[in-house]
Each structure stands twice: as structure tokens, then as C-alpha cells.
Amino acid sequence: MNKKTDKPWGYEDLVELNDVYAVKFLFMKKGQQCSLQHHEEKKETIIILDGELDIFFNDEWKTYNKYDVLTIPAKKIHRMKASSTDCLYMECSTPELEDVVRHEDDYKRS
């Protein structure tokens, strides 16, 4: 399974989805960010593959570099931003892909 979806900030490529987990590769363009969001059920682990990614989590921004890992539990507000470089990262998560509650969005998505 490879399902590439263009996003306003780059793209995501869903490579596995089953009853237990989902795996996506995400590419975020320099200067772009995803929505400030949380998930009611979905838990995710982020692994940086190339570049660096600023992640807002636990009410603070932190920069993550190649091979850094962060696990984000359900209900935690977070946001990813490619401030200084393009970034490629992998997301391994539970399979609730539509579980997104947006708090802020640069691209006016609900």
C-alpha cells in the first residue's frame, strides 16, 4: 500500500494501515507547519529521518534532528514545523487516521 496525499505543507505517504497500526512518511517544506491539533484516541511516534523538525508538545517548542524520536499520547496538543530545513519524518501510530481535532490552522482547514 502506498497512498501519497499532497498537503499544503508538503505531503504524506501512507505505507501501511491495518487494525493495529499505521505507518506514514511525511515531508514538510521549510517554513511550513501543520495545524495545532490533538487526537482523542490516536497515539503516534515520530521519527526524524532527514532535516530537522520543531515540535510543539507539552506547552513548549523543541527541535528534533535526524533519528530523534518523540511519542505523542492521545489528547496531547501538538504541532510540527519545518523552521530551518525541509524535513522527512516517519509517523507510526494507532490506526485512527481521521481522528484530528484542529485548534489552529494556517491553511483554514477545519
C-alpha distances in whole Angstrom, upper triangle without the diagonal:
4,6,10,13,16,19,23,22,20,16,13,9,7,5,6,8,11,14,15,13,11,10,11,12,15,18,21,24,27,29,27,26,24,26,28,26,26,24,26,23,20,21,19,20,20,20,22,20,23,25,27,26,29,28,30,30,33,35,35,33,32,31,28,28,25,24,26,24,25,24,25,26,25,28,29,29,27,27,25,27,27,30,31,28,25,22,19,18,15,15,15,16,17,14,17,15,18,21,22,26,27,31,31,29,30,28,29,26,27
4,6,10,13,16,19,19,16,12,10,6,6,5,7,10,13,17,17,15,12,10,9,10,12,15,18,20,24,26,24,23,21,24,26,25,25,23,26,24,21,21,19,19,19,19,20,18,20,23,24,24,26,26,28,29,32,34,33,31,30,29,26,25,23,23,24,23,24,24,24,25,25,28,28,28,26,24,23,24,24,27,28,25,21,19,16,16,14,14,15,16,17,15,17,15,17,20,21,25,25,29,29,26,27,25,27,24,26
4,6,10,13,16,17,14,10,8,5,5,7,9,10,14,17,18,15,12,11,9,10,12,14,17,19,23,24,22,21,19,21,24,22,23,21,24,22,19,21,19,20,19,19,20,19,21,23,24,23,25,25,27,28,31,32,32,30,30,28,26,26,24,24,25,24,24,23,23,25,24,26,27,26,24,23,21,23,22,26,27,24,21,19,16,16,14,14,15,16,17,15,16,13,15,18,19,22,23,26,26,23,24,22,24,21,22
4,7,10,13,14,11,7,6,4,6,9,12,13,17,20,21,17,14,12,9,9,9,11,13,16,19,21,18,18,17,19,22,21,22,22,24,23,20,21,19,20,18,19,19,18,18,20,22,21,23,23,25,26,30,31,30,28,28,26,24,24,22,23,24,23,23,23,23,25,25,26,26,25,23,21,19,20,19,23,24,21,18,16,14,14,13,14,16,17,19,17,17,14,16,19,18,22,22,25,24,21,21,19,21,19,21
4,6,10,11,9,6,5,6,8,11,14,14,18,21,21,18,15,14,11,11,10,11,12,14,18,19,16,16,14,16,19,19,20,20,23,22,19,21,19,20,18,19,19,19,19,21,21,20,22,22,23,25,28,29,29,27,27,25,24,24,23,24,24,23,23,23,22,24,23,25,24,23,21,19,17,18,18,22,23,21,17,16,14,15,15,14,17,17,19,17,17,13,14,17,16,19,19,22,21,18,18,16,18,15,17
4,7,8,6,4,7,9,11,14,17,18,22,24,25,21,18,16,13,12,10,10,10,12,15,16,13,14,13,15,19,19,21,21,24,24,21,22,20,21,19,20,19,19,19,19,20,19,21,21,23,25,28,28,28,25,26,24,23,23,23,24,25,24,24,24,23,25,25,26,25,23,21,18,16,16,16,19,21,19,15,15,14,15,16,16,19,19,21,20,19,15,16,18,17,20,18,21,20,16,16,13,16,14,17
4,5,5,5,7,10,13,16,19,19,23,25,25,22,18,17,13,13,10,9,9,10,14,14,11,10,9,11,15,15,18,19,22,22,20,21,19,20,18,19,18,19,19,18,19,17,18,18,19,22,25,25,25,22,23,22,21,22,22,23,23,23,22,22,21,23,23,23,22,20,18,15,13,14,14,17,19,17,14,14,14,15,15,15,18,19,21,19,18,15,15,17,15,17,15,18,16,12,12,10,12,11,14
4,6,8,11,14,16,20,22,23,26,28,28,25,21,20,17,15,12,11,9,9,12,12,8,9,9,11,14,16,19,20,23,24,22,23,21,22,20,21,20,20,20,19,19,17,17,18,19,22,25,24,24,22,23,22,22,22,23,25,24,24,23,24,22,25,24,24,23,20,18,15,13,13,13,15,17,16,14,14,15,16,18,18,21,22,24,23,21,18,17,19,16,17,15,17,14,11,9,7,10,10,14
4,7,10,13,16,19,22,22,26,28,27,24,21,19,15,13,10,8,6,6,9,9,5,6,7,10,13,15,18,19,23,24,21,22,19,20,17,18,16,17,16,15,15,13,14,15,16,19,23,22,21,19,19,18,18,19,19,21,21,21,20,21,20,23,23,23,21,19,16,12,10,9,9,12,14,13,10,11,12,13,15,16,19,20,23,22,21,18,18,19,16,18,15,17,14,11,10,9,12,12,15
4,7,10,14,16,19,21,24,27,26,23,19,17,13,11,8,5,5,6,9,11,8,9,9,13,16,17,20,21,24,25,22,22,19,19,16,17,15,15,14,14,15,13,15,16,18,21,25,25,23,21,21,19,18,18,18,20,20,20,20,22,21,24,24,25,23,21,18,15,12,11,10,13,15,13,9,9,10,12,14,15,18,19,22,21,21,18,18,20,18,20,18,20,18,15,13,12,16,15,18
4,7,10,13,16,17,21,23,23,20,16,14,10,8,6,5,7,9,13,14,11,12,11,14,17,17,19,20,23,23,20,20,17,18,15,16,15,15,15,15,16,15,17,17,20,22,25,26,25,22,22,20,19,19,19,20,20,20,20,21,20,23,23,24,23,21,18,16,13,13,13,16,18,15,12,11,10,11,12,13,16,17,20,19,19,15,16,18,17,19,18,21,19,16,16,14,17,15,18
4,6,9,12,13,17,20,19,16,12,10,6,6,4,6,9,12,15,17,14,13,12,14,17,17,18,18,21,20,17,17,15,15,13,14,14,14,15,16,17,15,17,17,19,21,24,25,25,22,22,21,19,19,18,18,19,18,18,18,18,20,20,22,21,20,17,15,13,14,14,18,19,17,14,12,10,10,9,10,12,14,16,15,15,12,14,16,15,18,18,21,20,17,18,16,19,16,18
4,6,9,11,15,18,18,15,11,9,5,5,6,9,12,15,18,20,17,17,15,18,20,20,20,19,22,21,18,18,15,16,14,15,15,14,15,17,19,18,20,20,22,23,27,28,28,25,25,23,21,20,19,19,20,19,19,19,20,22,22,24,23,23,20,19,17,18,17,21,22,19,16,14,11,11,9,10,12,14,16,14,16,13,15,17,17,21,21,24,23,21,21,20,22,20,21
4,6,7,11,14,14,11,8,6,4,7,9,12,15,18,21,23,20,19,17,19,21,19,19,18,20,19,15,16,14,15,14,15,16,16,18,20,21,19,22,21,23,23,27,28,28,26,26,24,22,22,20,20,21,19,19,19,19,20,20,22,22,22,20,19,18,20,20,24,25,22,19,16,13,12,10,9,10,11,13,11,13,10,13,15,16,20,20,24,24,22,23,21,23,20,21
4,7,10,14,14,11,8,6,6,8,11,14,17,20,23,25,23,22,20,22,24,23,22,21,23,21,17,17,15,15,15,15,16,15,18,21,22,21,24,23,25,25,29,31,30,28,27,26,23,23,20,19,21,19,20,19,20,22,22,25,25,25,23,22,20,22,22,26,27,24,21,18,14,13,10,10,10,12,14,12,15,13,16,18,19,23,24,27,27,25,26,25,27,24,25
4,7,10,10,8,5,5,7,10,13,17,20,23,26,28,25,24,21,23,25,23,22,19,21,19,15,16,14,15,15,16,18,17,20,23,24,23,25,24,26,26,28,31,31,29,28,27,24,24,22,20,22,19,20,19,19,20,20,23,24,25,23,23,22,24,24,28,29,27,23,20,17,15,12,11,9,10,11,10,13,12,15,17,19,23,24,27,28,26,28,27,28,25,25
4,7,8,6,4,7,9,12,15,18,21,25,28,29,26,24,21,22,24,21,20,17,19,16,13,14,13,15,16,18,20,20,23,26,26,24,26,24,26,25,28,30,31,30,29,28,26,26,24,23,23,21,20,19,19,19,18,21,22,23,22,23,22,25,26,29,31,29,26,23,19,17,14,12,10,9,9,7,10,9,12,14,17,20,22,26,27,26,28,26,27,24,24
4,6,6,6,9,12,16,18,22,25,28,31,33,29,27,24,25,26,23,21,18,19,16,14,15,15,16,18,20,23,23,26,29,29,27,29,27,28,27,29,32,32,32,31,31,28,29,27,25,25,22,22,20,20,19,19,22,23,25,24,25,25,28,29,32,34,32,29,26,23,20,17,14,12,11,9,7,10,11,14,15,18,22,24,28,29,28,31,29,30,26,26
4,6,8,12,15,19,21,25,27,31,33,34,31,29,26,26,26,23,21,17,17,14,13,14,15,17,19,21,25,25,29,31,31,29,30,27,28,27,29,31,32,32,32,32,29,30,29,27,27,23,22,20,19,18,17,20,22,24,24,26,26,29,31,34,36,34,31,28,25,22,19,16,13,11,8,6,9,11,14,15,18,21,24,28,30,29,32,31,31,27,26
4,7,11,14,18,20,24,26,30,32,33,30,28,25,25,25,22,20,16,16,13,11,11,12,14,17,19,22,23,26,29,28,27,28,25,26,24,26,29,30,30,29,29,27,28,26,24,23,20,19,16,17,16,15,19,20,23,23,24,24,28,29,32,34,32,30,26,24,20,17,14,11,9,6,6,10,12,15,15,18,21,24,27,29,29,31,31,31,28,27
4,7,10,14,16,20,22,26,28,30,27,24,21,22,23,20,18,15,16,12,10,10,9,11,13,15,19,19,23,25,25,23,24,22,23,22,24,27,27,27,26,26,23,24,23,20,20,17,17,14,14,14,14,18,19,21,20,21,21,24,25,29,31,29,26,23,20,17,13,10,7,6,4,5,9,10,13,14,16,20,22,25,26,26,28,28,29,25,25
4,7,10,13,16,19,22,25,27,24,21,19,20,21,18,17,14,16,13,10,10,9,11,12,14,17,17,20,23,22,21,22,20,22,21,24,26,27,26,25,24,22,22,21,19,19,16,16,14,14,15,15,18,19,20,19,19,19,22,23,26,28,26,23,20,17,14,10,8,6,5,6,5,8,8,12,13,15,18,20,23,24,24,26,25,26,23,23
4,7,10,14,16,20,23,24,22,20,18,20,21,19,18,16,19,16,13,12,10,10,10,11,13,14,17,19,20,18,20,19,21,21,24,26,26,24,23,22,19,20,18,16,17,14,15,14,15,16,17,20,20,20,19,18,17,20,20,24,25,23,20,17,13,11,7,6,5,7,9,9,11,10,14,15,16,20,21,24,25,23,25,24,26,23,24
4,6,10,13,16,19,21,18,17,15,17,19,18,17,16,19,17,14,13,10,11,10,11,12,12,15,17,17,16,18,17,20,20,23,25,25,23,22,20,18,18,17,16,16,15,15,15,15,17,18,20,20,20,17,16,15,17,17,21,22,20,17,14,11,8,6,5,7,9,11,11,13,10,14,15,15,19,19,22,22,21,22,21,23,20,22
4,7,10,13,16,18,16,16,14,17,19,19,19,19,22,20,17,16,13,12,10,10,10,9,11,13,14,14,17,16,19,20,24,25,24,22,21,19,16,16,14,14,15,14,15,16,16,19,20,22,21,21,18,16,14,15,15,18,19,16,13,10,7,6,4,6,9,12,15,15,16,14,16,18,18,21,21,23,23,21,21,21,23,21,23
4,6,10,13,15,13,12,11,14,16,16,17,18,21,20,17,16,13,13,10,10,10,10,11,12,13,11,14,14,17,18,22,23,22,19,19,17,15,15,14,14,15,14,15,16,16,19,19,21,20,19,16,14,11,12,11,15,16,14,11,8,6,5,6,7,11,13,16,16,17,14,16,17,16,19,18,21,20,18,18,17,20,18,20
4,7,10,12,10,11,11,15,17,18,20,20,24,24,20,20,16,15,12,12,10,10,9,10,11,10,13,14,17,19,23,24,22,19,18,16,15,14,13,15,16,16,17,18,19,22,22,24,22,21,17,14,11,11,9,13,14,11,7,6,4,7,9,11,14,17,20,20,20,17,19,20,19,21,20,22,20,18,17,17,20,19,21
4,7,9,7,7,9,12,15,16,19,20,24,24,21,20,17,16,13,13,11,12,11,10,10,9,11,12,15,18,21,22,20,17,16,14,14,14,14,16,16,17,17,19,18,22,22,23,21,19,15,12,9,8,6,10,11,9,6,5,7,8,11,13,16,18,21,21,21,18,19,20,18,20,18,19,17,15,14,14,18,17,20
4,6,6,8,11,14,17,19,21,23,27,27,24,24,21,20,17,17,14,14,12,10,11,10,12,14,17,20,24,23,21,18,18,15,15,15,16,18,19,20,20,22,22,25,26,26,24,22,18,14,11,9,6,9,9,7,5,7,9,12,15,16,20,22,25,25,25,22,23,23,21,22,20,21,19,16,14,14,18,18,21
4,6,9,12,15,17,20,23,25,28,29,26,25,22,21,18,17,14,15,12,10,10,9,11,14,16,20,23,22,20,16,16,14,14,14,15,18,18,20,20,23,22,26,27,27,24,22,18,15,11,8,5,6,6,5,4,7,11,13,17,18,22,24,27,28,27,24,25,26,23,24,21,22,19,17,15,16,19,20,23
4,7,11,13,15,18,21,24,28,29,26,26,23,22,19,19,17,18,15,13,12,10,11,13,15,18,22,20,18,15,16,14,15,16,18,21,20,21,21,23,22,26,26,26,23,20,17,13,11,7,6,5,7,8,8,10,14,16,19,20,24,25,28,28,28,25,25,25,22,22,19,20,16,14,12,13,17,18,21
4,7,10,12,15,18,21,24,26,23,23,20,20,17,18,16,17,16,13,12,10,11,12,14,17,21,19,18,15,16,15,15,17,18,21,20,20,20,21,20,23,24,23,21,18,15,11,9,6,6,7,10,10,9,10,13,14,17,18,21,22,25,25,24,21,21,22,18,19,16,17,14,11,9,10,14,15,18
4,7,9,11,15,17,21,22,20,20,17,18,15,17,15,17,16,14,12,10,9,10,11,14,17,16,15,13,14,13,14,16,18,20,18,18,17,18,17,20,20,19,17,14,11,7,6,4,6,8,12,12,11,11,13,13,16,16,19,19,22,22,21,18,19,18,15,16,13,13,11,9,8,10,13,13,15
4,7,8,12,14,17,19,16,17,15,16,14,16,15,18,17,16,15,11,11,10,11,13,17,16,16,14,15,15,16,18,19,20,19,18,16,17,15,17,17,17,15,12,9,6,6,7,9,12,15,15,13,12,14,13,15,14,17,17,19,19,18,15,15,15,11,12,10,11,9,7,8,9,11,10,12
4,6,9,12,15,17,16,17,15,17,16,19,18,21,21,20,18,14,13,11,11,13,16,15,15,14,16,17,18,20,22,23,21,20,18,18,15,17,16,15,13,10,8,6,8,9,12,14,18,18,17,16,17,16,17,16,18,18,19,19,17,15,14,13,10,9,6,7,6,4,7,8,9,8,10
4,7,11,14,16,15,16,15,17,16,19,19,22,22,21,18,15,13,10,8,10,12,11,12,12,15,16,17,20,23,23,21,19,16,16,13,15,14,12,10,7,6,5,8,10,14,15,19,20,19,18,19,18,18,17,19,18,19,20,18,16,15,13,10,9,6,5,5,6,9,11,12,11,11
4,7,10,13,12,13,13,15,15,18,19,22,23,22,20,16,15,12,10,10,12,12,14,14,16,18,19,22,23,23,21,19,16,15,11,12,11,9,8,5,6,6,10,13,16,18,22,22,21,19,20,18,18,15,17,15,16,17,14,13,12,10,7,5,4,5,7,9,12,13,13,11,11
4,7,9,9,10,11,14,14,18,20,23,24,24,21,18,16,13,11,10,12,13,15,16,17,19,19,22,24,23,21,18,15,13,9,9,7,5,6,5,6,9,12,15,19,21,24,24,23,21,21,18,18,15,16,13,14,15,12,12,11,8,6,5,7,8,11,12,16,17,16,14,13
4,6,5,8,9,13,14,18,20,23,25,25,23,20,19,16,14,13,14,16,18,19,20,22,21,24,25,24,22,19,15,13,9,8,5,5,7,8,9,12,14,18,21,23,27,26,25,22,22,19,17,14,14,11,11,12,9,9,9,5,5,6,9,11,14,15,18,19,18,16,14
4,6,9,12,15,17,21,24,26,29,29,27,23,22,19,17,15,16,18,20,22,23,25,24,27,28,27,25,21,18,15,12,9,6,5,9,10,13,15,18,21,25,27,30,30,29,26,25,22,21,17,16,13,11,12,9,11,10,7,8,8,11,13,16,18,21,22,21,18,16
4,7,10,14,16,20,23,25,28,29,27,24,23,20,19,17,17,20,22,23,24,25,24,27,27,25,24,20,17,14,11,8,5,7,10,13,14,17,19,23,25,28,31,31,29,26,24,21,19,15,14,10,8,9,7,10,10,7,9,11,14,16,19,20,24,24,23,20,18
4,7,10,13,16,19,22,24,25,24,21,21,17,17,15,17,19,21,21,22,23,21,24,24,22,20,17,14,11,9,7,5,8,10,12,13,15,16,20,22,25,28,27,25,22,21,18,15,12,10,7,5,7,6,7,9,7,9,11,14,16,19,19,22,22,22,19,18
4,7,10,14,17,19,22,23,21,19,19,15,16,13,15,18,19,19,19,20,19,21,21,19,17,14,11,8,6,5,5,9,9,12,12,14,15,19,21,24,27,26,24,21,19,16,14,10,9,5,6,9,9,10,12,10,11,13,16,18,20,20,23,24,24,21,20
4,7,10,13,16,18,20,18,16,16,13,14,13,15,18,18,18,17,18,15,17,17,16,14,11,8,6,5,7,8,11,11,12,11,13,13,16,18,21,23,22,21,17,16,12,10,6,6,4,7,9,10,10,13,12,12,15,16,18,20,20,22,23,24,21,21
4,7,10,13,16,17,16,14,15,12,14,13,15,18,18,17,15,15,13,14,14,12,10,7,6,4,6,9,11,14,13,14,12,13,13,16,17,20,22,21,19,16,14,10,8,6,5,6,9,12,14,13,16,15,15,18,19,20,22,22,23,24,26,23,24
4,7,9,12,13,12,10,12,10,13,12,15,17,17,15,13,13,10,11,11,9,8,6,5,6,8,11,14,16,14,14,12,12,10,13,14,17,18,17,16,12,10,7,6,5,7,9,12,15,16,15,17,17,16,18,19,20,21,20,22,22,24,22,23
4,6,9,11,11,10,12,12,15,15,18,20,19,16,14,12,9,9,8,6,6,5,7,9,11,15,17,20,17,18,15,15,12,14,14,17,18,16,15,11,9,6,5,7,8,11,15,17,19,18,21,20,20,22,22,24,24,23,24,25,27,25,26
4,6,7,7,7,11,11,15,15,19,20,18,16,13,11,7,6,5,5,6,7,9,12,14,18,20,22,19,19,16,14,11,12,11,14,14,12,11,8,6,4,6,9,12,15,18,20,21,20,22,22,21,23,23,24,23,22,23,24,26,25,27
4,7,9,10,14,15,18,19,22,24,22,19,16,14,10,8,5,6,8,10,13,15,17,21,23,25,23,23,19,18,14,15,13,16,15,12,11,8,5,5,7,10,13,16,20,21,23,21,24,24,23,26,25,27,26,25,25,25,28,27,29
4,7,9,13,15,19,20,23,25,22,19,16,13,10,7,5,8,10,12,15,18,20,23,25,27,25,24,20,18,14,14,11,13,12,9,8,6,5,7,10,13,16,19,23,24,26,23,26,26,25,27,26,27,26,24,24,24,28,27,29
4,7,10,13,17,19,22,23,20,16,14,10,9,6,6,10,11,13,15,19,20,24,26,27,24,23,19,17,13,11,8,10,8,6,6,5,7,9,12,15,18,21,25,26,27,25,27,27,25,27,25,26,24,23,22,23,26,26,28
4,7,10,13,16,19,19,16,13,10,7,6,5,7,10,9,12,13,16,17,21,23,24,21,20,16,14,10,9,7,8,7,6,7,6,8,9,13,15,18,20,24,25,26,24,26,25,23,25,23,24,22,21,20,22,25,25,27
4,6,10,12,16,16,13,10,8,6,5,7,9,11,10,11,11,14,15,18,20,21,18,16,13,10,7,6,5,7,8,8,8,6,9,9,12,13,16,18,22,23,23,21,23,22,20,21,19,20,18,18,17,19,22,22,23
4,7,10,13,13,10,6,6,4,6,9,12,14,11,12,11,14,14,18,19,19,16,14,10,8,6,5,6,7,9,10,11,10,12,12,14,15,18,19,22,24,24,22,23,22,19,20,18,18,16,16,16,18,21,21,23
4,6,10,10,8,5,6,6,7,11,13,14,11,11,9,11,11,14,16,16,12,11,7,6,5,6,9,10,13,14,14,12,13,12,14,13,16,17,20,22,21,19,21,19,17,17,16,15,15,15,16,18,20,20,21
4,7,7,5,4,7,9,11,14,17,18,15,14,11,12,11,13,15,14,10,8,5,5,6,8,12,12,15,17,17,15,17,15,17,16,18,18,20,22,21,20,21,19,16,15,14,13,13,14,15,18,19,19,20
4,5,6,7,8,11,12,15,18,18,14,13,10,10,8,10,12,11,7,6,5,7,9,12,15,16,18,20,20,18,19,16,17,15,17,17,19,21,20,19,20,18,16,15,14,14,14,16,18,21,22,21,21
4,6,8,10,13,15,18,21,20,17,15,12,12,10,11,12,11,7,7,8,11,13,15,18,19,22,23,24,21,22,20,20,19,20,19,20,23,22,22,22,19,18,17,16,15,16,19,21,23,24,23,23
4,7,10,14,16,19,22,23,19,18,15,15,13,14,15,13,10,8,8,10,13,15,18,18,21,23,23,22,23,21,22,21,22,21,23,25,24,24,24,21,18,17,16,14,15,17,19,22,22,22,22
4,7,10,13,16,20,20,17,16,14,15,13,16,17,16,12,11,9,10,12,13,15,15,18,20,21,20,21,20,21,20,22,22,24,27,25,25,25,23,20,19,18,16,16,18,19,22,23,23,24
4,7,10,13,17,18,15,15,13,15,14,17,18,17,14,12,9,9,9,10,12,11,14,16,17,16,18,17,19,19,21,21,24,26,25,24,25,23,20,20,18,16,16,17,18,21,22,22,23
4,6,10,14,15,11,12,11,13,13,17,19,19,15,14,11,11,10,10,12,11,13,15,16,15,17,15,17,17,20,21,24,26,26,25,26,24,22,22,20,19,19,20,20,23,25,25,26
4,7,10,12,9,11,11,14,15,19,21,21,18,16,13,12,10,9,9,9,10,11,13,12,14,13,16,17,19,21,24,26,26,25,26,25,23,23,22,21,20,20,20,23,25,25,27
4,7,8,6,8,9,12,14,18,20,21,18,17,14,13,10,10,10,11,11,12,13,10,12,10,13,14,16,18,22,24,25,23,25,24,22,23,22,23,22,22,22,24,26,26,27
4,6,6,9,11,15,17,20,23,24,21,21,17,16,13,12,11,12,11,11,12,9,10,10,13,15,17,20,23,26,26,25,27,27,25,26,25,26,25,24,24,26,29,28,30
4,6,9,12,15,18,21,24,26,23,23,19,18,15,15,13,15,14,12,12,9,9,9,11,14,16,19,23,25,26,25,27,27,26,28,27,28,27,26,26,27,30,29,31
4,6,10,13,16,19,22,25,22,22,19,18,16,17,15,17,17,15,15,12,11,9,10,12,14,17,21,23,25,23,26,26,25,27,27,28,28,27,27,29,31,30,31
4,7,10,13,17,20,22,19,19,16,16,14,15,15,16,16,15,16,12,12,10,11,12,14,16,20,22,24,23,26,24,24,25,25,26,26,25,26,27,30,29,30
4,7,10,13,16,19,16,17,14,15,13,15,16,18,19,18,17,14,13,10,10,10,11,13,16,19,20,20,23,22,21,23,23,24,24,24,25,27,29,27,28
4,6,10,13,15,12,13,11,12,11,14,16,18,19,19,18,15,14,11,11,10,11,12,15,18,18,18,21,19,18,20,20,21,21,22,23,25,27,25,25
4,6,10,12,10,12,11,13,13,16,18,20,22,22,21,18,17,13,12,10,9,9,12,15,16,16,18,16,16,18,19,20,21,22,24,25,27,25,24
4,7,9,7,9,8,11,12,15,18,20,22,22,22,18,18,14,13,10,10,9,11,14,14,14,16,14,13,14,15,16,18,19,22,23,24,22,21
4,6,6,9,10,13,15,19,21,24,26,26,25,22,21,18,16,13,12,10,10,13,13,14,16,13,13,14,16,17,19,21,24,25,25,23,22
4,6,9,10,14,16,20,23,25,28,28,26,23,23,19,18,14,13,10,10,12,11,12,13,10,10,11,14,15,18,19,22,23,23,21,19
4,6,9,13,16,19,23,25,28,28,27,25,24,21,20,17,17,14,13,15,13,14,14,10,10,9,12,12,15,17,21,22,22,19,17
4,6,10,13,16,20,21,25,25,25,22,22,19,19,16,16,14,15,17,15,16,16,13,11,11,12,12,14,16,20,21,21,19,18
4,7,11,14,18,19,22,23,23,21,21,19,19,16,17,16,17,18,16,16,16,13,11,9,9,9,11,13,16,18,18,17,16
4,7,10,14,15,19,19,19,17,18,15,16,14,16,15,16,18,17,16,16,14,11,11,10,10,11,12,14,16,17,16,16
4,7,10,12,15,16,16,14,15,14,15,13,16,16,18,19,18,16,16,15,12,12,10,10,10,10,12,14,15,14,15
4,7,9,12,13,12,10,12,11,12,12,15,16,18,20,19,17,18,17,14,15,13,13,12,12,12,14,16,16,17
4,6,9,10,10,9,11,12,14,15,18,19,22,23,22,20,21,20,17,17,15,15,13,12,11,14,16,17,19
4,6,6,6,6,9,11,14,15,19,21,24,25,24,22,23,23,20,21,18,19,17,15,14,15,19,19,21
4,6,8,9,13,14,18,19,22,24,27,28,28,25,26,26,23,23,20,20,17,16,14,17,20,21,23
4,7,9,13,15,18,20,24,26,29,30,30,28,29,29,26,26,24,24,21,20,18,20,23,24,27
4,6,10,12,16,18,22,24,28,29,29,26,28,28,25,27,24,25,22,20,19,20,24,24,27
4,7,10,14,16,20,22,26,26,26,24,25,26,23,25,23,24,22,19,18,18,22,22,25
4,6,10,13,16,19,22,23,24,21,23,23,21,23,22,23,21,19,18,19,22,22,24
4,7,10,14,16,20,21,22,19,21,22,21,23,22,24,22,20,20,20,24,22,25
4,7,10,13,17,18,19,17,19,20,19,21,21,22,22,20,20,21,24,22,24
4,7,10,13,14,16,14,17,18,18,21,21,23,23,21,22,22,25,23,24
4,6,10,11,13,11,14,14,14,17,18,20,21,20,21,21,23,21,22
4,7,9,11,11,15,14,15,19,20,22,23,23,24,24,26,23,23
4,6,8,9,12,11,13,16,18,20,22,22,24,24,25,22,22
4,6,8,11,10,13,16,18,21,23,23,26,25,26,23,22
4,6,9,9,12,16,18,21,23,23,25,25,25,21,21
4,6,6,9,12,15,18,20,20,23,22,22,19,17
4,6,8,11,14,17,19,18,20,19,19,16,15
4,6,9,12,15,17,16,19,18,17,13,12
4,7,10,13,15,16,19,18,18,14,12
4,6,10,12,12,15,15,14,11,9
4,7,9,11,14,15,13,11,8
4,6,7,11,11,10,8,6
4,7,11,12,11,10,9
4,7,9,8,9,9
4,5,5,6,8
4,6,8,11
4,6,9
4,7
4
